[in-house]
Amino acid sequence: MFNKYLDQLADLKHKESIWKVVSAGLAVIVVVLAFALSILSYQLVSNIDRVRYILSPGIQTLTTVRPGQLSEDYIEQSFLHVVEKLNAWSYESIKDNYRVLFDGFYTSDLKTRTQANLKAQSYFEDAEKRKLISLWSPTITDSEFHWCGNVPARKEIKGVACGIVTGKRRLFADHNIPVSEENISYLIYAVNVAPTPTNFFAVQITRLKRGPLAVLKAELESSLKEGVLPSEENSHEDQ
């Protein structure tokens, strides 16, 4: 009887040892899982701003945008919107157009240079005095839109939206008197930023240069091949 009791006690001790080992193993697994979950949570929080969903009026679709890369269709719509603001206006709306660009789309440096340029030319005053109206129609066949993935726009940002927008601007004075008709081309570089109510395209223009189409195309080609930005000469709205 006593021996049977000792056998049962030994069996219980053996089972206790097994459970201690199992418990220790489970504890290690729980610690590892908790550590892994902590790392995953940190990564998710760190990357929470790396995926953005943007609904733009120009494209009419929900677009998933990762900072550092935009589709060519998206670049086209955003650049056309910016250039339209520059060239489709009346003497009554021109200041509001530029205010939208300054507040939502231009970098502070580009805004400062453009404001100085417009002031030097008395651009707004001239438009008001002559009752100017500007009409704009883009020439898509001569325009092009790309992602310059190897162009460093800033130290922390490599890759920019880049492209050329060209089209025809017709200028009228006193509402309907023809003044001029000319082809205008812009070379544009922009980075992806978080969307805002005033910038639903989520792009910020870092470089905007007006000039002859052939010259601008050569500079864009250099950016695509060599990964370099053009000079900042005339890197603003050159009226």
C-alpha positions as CSV (number, residue, x, y, z in Angstrom):
1,M,0.0,0.0,0.0
2,F,2.8,2.3,1.0
3,N,4.7,1.5,-2.2
4,K,1.6,2.3,-4.3
5,Y,1.4,5.7,-2.6
6,L,5.1,6.4,-3.4
7,D,4.5,5.4,-7.0
8,Q,1.6,7.8,-7.3
9,L,3.6,10.6,-5.6
10,A,6.5,10.0,-8.0
11,D,4.1,10.1,-10.9
12,L,2.7,13.4,-9.7
13,K,6.2,14.8,-9.4
14,H,7.0,13.7,-12.9
15,K,3.9,15.3,-14.3
16,E,4.7,18.5,-12.3
17,S,8.1,18.6,-13.9
18,I,6.6,18.2,-17.3
19,W,4.1,21.0,-16.7
20,K,6.8,23.3,-15.5
21,V,8.7,22.7,-18.7
22,V,5.6,23.2,-20.8
23,S,4.7,26.3,-18.8
24,A,8.2,27.8,-19.2
25,G,8.0,27.0,-23.0
26,L,4.6,28.7,-23.3
27,A,5.9,31.7,-21.3
28,V,8.8,32.1,-23.7
29,I,6.4,31.8,-26.7
30,V,4.2,34.5,-25.2
31,V,7.1,36.8,-24.6
32,V,8.3,36.3,-28.2
33,L,4.9,37.0,-29.6
34,A,4.5,40.1,-27.4
35,F,7.8,41.4,-28.6
36,A,6.9,40.7,-32.3
37,L,3.6,42.4,-31.9
38,S,5.3,45.4,-30.3
39,I,7.7,45.7,-33.3
40,L,4.8,45.3,-35.8
41,S,2.7,47.9,-34.0
42,Y,5.7,50.3,-34.0
43,Q,6.2,49.8,-37.7
44,L,2.5,50.3,-38.5
45,V,2.5,53.5,-36.5
46,S,5.7,54.7,-38.1
47,N,4.4,54.0,-41.6
48,I,0.8,55.3,-41.0
49,D,1.5,58.3,-43.2
50,R,3.1,56.3,-46.0
51,V,-0.1,55.3,-47.7
52,R,-2.6,58.0,-48.6
53,Y,-6.0,57.7,-50.3
54,I,-6.8,60.7,-52.5
55,L,-10.1,61.4,-54.2
56,S,-9.4,64.1,-56.9
57,P,-12.0,65.8,-59.0
58,G,-9.9,65.6,-62.1
59,I,-9.6,61.8,-62.0
60,Q,-12.8,60.9,-60.3
61,T,-11.3,57.8,-58.7
62,L,-9.9,56.8,-55.3
63,T,-6.1,56.6,-55.8
64,T,-3.7,54.9,-53.4
65,V,-0.6,57.1,-53.1
66,R,2.7,56.2,-51.5
67,P,5.0,59.2,-50.8
68,G,7.7,59.2,-53.4
69,Q,5.7,58.0,-56.3
70,L,2.7,59.1,-58.4
71,S,1.2,57.7,-61.5
72,E,1.6,59.5,-64.8
73,D,-2.2,60.0,-65.1
74,Y,-2.2,61.6,-61.7
75,I,0.7,63.8,-62.5
76,E,-1.0,64.9,-65.7
77,Q,-4.2,65.9,-63.9
78,S,-2.5,67.8,-61.2
79,F,-0.1,69.7,-63.5
80,L,-2.9,70.6,-65.8
81,H,-4.8,72.0,-62.8
82,V,-1.9,74.2,-61.8
83,V,-1.2,75.6,-65.3
84,E,-4.9,76.3,-65.8
85,K,-4.8,78.4,-62.7
86,L,-2.0,80.4,-64.2
87,N,-3.6,81.0,-67.6
88,A,-7.4,80.8,-67.3
89,W,-8.6,83.9,-65.4
90,S,-10.3,87.3,-65.7
91,Y,-9.1,90.5,-64.1
92,E,-11.6,89.8,-61.3
93,S,-10.4,86.2,-60.6
94,I,-6.6,86.4,-61.2
95,K,-5.7,87.2,-57.6
96,D,-7.8,84.3,-56.3
97,N,-6.1,82.0,-58.8
98,Y,-2.7,82.9,-57.5
99,R,-3.9,82.7,-53.9
100,V,-4.9,79.1,-54.4
101,L,-1.5,78.3,-55.9
102,F,0.4,80.2,-53.2
103,D,-1.6,78.7,-50.3
104,G,-1.9,75.1,-51.5
105,F,0.5,74.2,-54.3
106,Y,3.7,76.3,-54.3
107,T,6.7,75.8,-51.9
108,S,7.4,78.9,-49.9
109,D,10.5,79.6,-52.0
110,L,8.6,79.4,-55.3
111,K,5.8,81.5,-53.8
112,T,8.3,84.3,-52.8
113,R,10.0,84.4,-56.2
114,T,6.7,84.5,-58.0
115,Q,5.3,87.2,-55.9
116,A,8.4,89.3,-56.4
117,N,8.2,88.8,-60.2
118,L,4.5,89.7,-60.4
119,K,5.0,92.8,-58.3
120,A,7.9,93.9,-60.4
121,Q,5.7,93.7,-63.5
122,S,2.6,95.3,-61.8
123,Y,0.9,92.2,-63.2
124,F,-2.3,92.4,-61.2
125,E,-2.6,96.1,-61.6
126,D,-2.2,95.8,-65.4
127,A,-4.9,93.1,-65.6
128,E,-7.3,95.3,-63.7
129,K,-6.5,98.5,-65.6
130,R,-7.0,96.8,-69.0
131,K,-9.8,94.5,-68.0
132,L,-7.9,91.5,-69.2
133,I,-9.3,88.0,-69.7
134,S,-7.0,85.0,-70.4
135,L,-8.3,81.8,-72.0
136,W,-6.2,78.6,-72.0
137,S,-6.4,75.4,-74.0
138,P,-3.7,72.7,-73.3
139,T,-2.0,70.8,-76.1
140,I,-1.8,67.3,-74.7
141,T,0.0,65.9,-77.7
142,D,3.0,68.1,-77.0
143,S,2.8,67.7,-73.2
144,E,4.4,64.9,-71.3
145,F,4.2,63.6,-67.7
146,H,6.6,61.3,-65.8
147,W,7.9,60.1,-62.5
148,C,11.6,61.1,-62.2
149,G,12.4,58.5,-59.7
150,N,16.1,59.2,-59.5
151,V,15.9,63.0,-59.1
152,P,16.6,64.2,-55.5
153,A,14.2,67.2,-55.0
154,R,15.3,67.5,-51.3
155,K,17.8,65.7,-49.1
156,E,15.0,63.6,-47.6
157,I,13.0,63.1,-50.8
158,K,14.3,61.3,-53.8
159,G,12.0,61.2,-56.8
160,V,9.7,63.9,-58.1
161,A,6.7,64.2,-60.4
162,C,8.0,65.9,-63.5
163,G,6.6,67.0,-66.8
164,I,5.9,69.6,-69.5
165,V,2.6,71.3,-70.0
166,T,2.1,73.2,-73.2
167,G,-0.8,75.0,-74.7
168,K,-2.3,78.1,-76.2
169,R,-3.2,81.2,-74.3
170,R,-5.4,83.9,-75.8
171,L,-5.6,87.3,-74.1
172,F,-8.4,89.8,-74.4
173,A,-8.8,93.4,-73.2
174,D,-12.0,95.1,-72.2
175,H,-13.7,91.7,-72.1
176,N,-13.5,90.9,-75.9
177,I,-10.8,92.8,-77.7
178,P,-8.1,90.4,-78.9
179,V,-4.7,91.3,-77.5
180,S,-2.5,88.3,-78.2
181,E,-2.4,84.6,-78.9
182,E,0.7,82.5,-78.0
183,N,1.9,79.0,-77.3
184,I,3.2,78.7,-73.7
185,S,5.2,75.8,-72.2
186,Y,6.0,75.0,-68.6
187,L,8.5,72.6,-67.1
188,I,7.2,71.4,-63.7
189,Y,8.7,69.4,-60.8
190,A,6.7,68.5,-57.7
191,V,6.9,66.3,-54.7
192,N,4.1,64.3,-53.1
193,V,2.7,65.8,-49.9
194,A,-0.3,65.0,-47.7
195,P,-3.6,66.1,-49.3
196,T,-5.4,69.1,-47.8
197,P,-8.7,70.9,-48.5
198,T,-6.8,73.4,-50.6
199,N,-4.5,70.9,-52.3
200,F,-6.6,67.9,-53.1
201,F,-4.0,66.7,-55.7
202,A,-1.4,66.3,-52.9
203,V,1.4,67.7,-54.9
204,Q,3.7,70.6,-54.1
205,I,5.4,72.4,-56.9
206,T,9.1,72.8,-56.2
207,R,10.2,74.1,-59.6
208,L,8.1,75.7,-62.4
209,K,9.9,77.1,-65.4
210,R,8.5,78.7,-68.5
211,G,10.4,78.7,-71.8
212,P,10.7,77.4,-75.3
213,L,9.3,73.9,-75.7
214,A,12.5,72.4,-77.2
215,V,14.7,73.8,-74.4
216,L,12.3,72.5,-71.7
217,K,12.1,69.1,-73.3
218,A,15.9,68.8,-73.4
219,E,16.0,69.7,-69.7
220,L,13.4,67.1,-68.8
221,E,15.2,64.5,-70.8
222,S,18.3,65.2,-68.8
223,S,16.4,64.8,-65.6
224,L,15.0,61.5,-66.7
225,K,18.4,60.2,-67.8
226,E,20.9,61.9,-65.4
227,G,18.7,62.4,-62.4
228,V,19.4,66.1,-62.1
229,L,17.2,69.2,-61.7
230,P,17.5,72.0,-64.2
231,S,18.8,75.4,-63.1
232,E,16.5,77.6,-61.0
233,E,16.9,80.4,-63.6
234,N,13.3,81.6,-64.5
235,S,12.0,79.0,-62.1
236,H,8.8,80.9,-61.5
237,E,5.9,82.2,-63.5
238,D,7.8,84.4,-66.0
239,Q,5.1,86.6,-67.5
